[in-house]
Amino acid sequence: MKKYKNDFLLKNKKTSYYEGFDVMDKLKDILIELKRSQI
């Protein structure tokens, strides 16, 4: 049971880690679009 819980926590950490990267990519895209619209 303990091992299962640890695996679950590890998976959650990994997904939130990758979701963070997705958010960063979206923010970069938004910044690029804003710069384009300003020019």
C-alpha positions, 0 to 999 in steps of 0.5 A: 500500500505504501509503495502504491501511494509513493508511485501515485505521488511521483506521477502527480509530481511528474504531471504537474511538472510537465503542465508547468512547461505547457504553461510556459510555452503558452505564455511564450506564444502569447508574448510573441503574439503581443510583440507582433501586434505592437510592431 
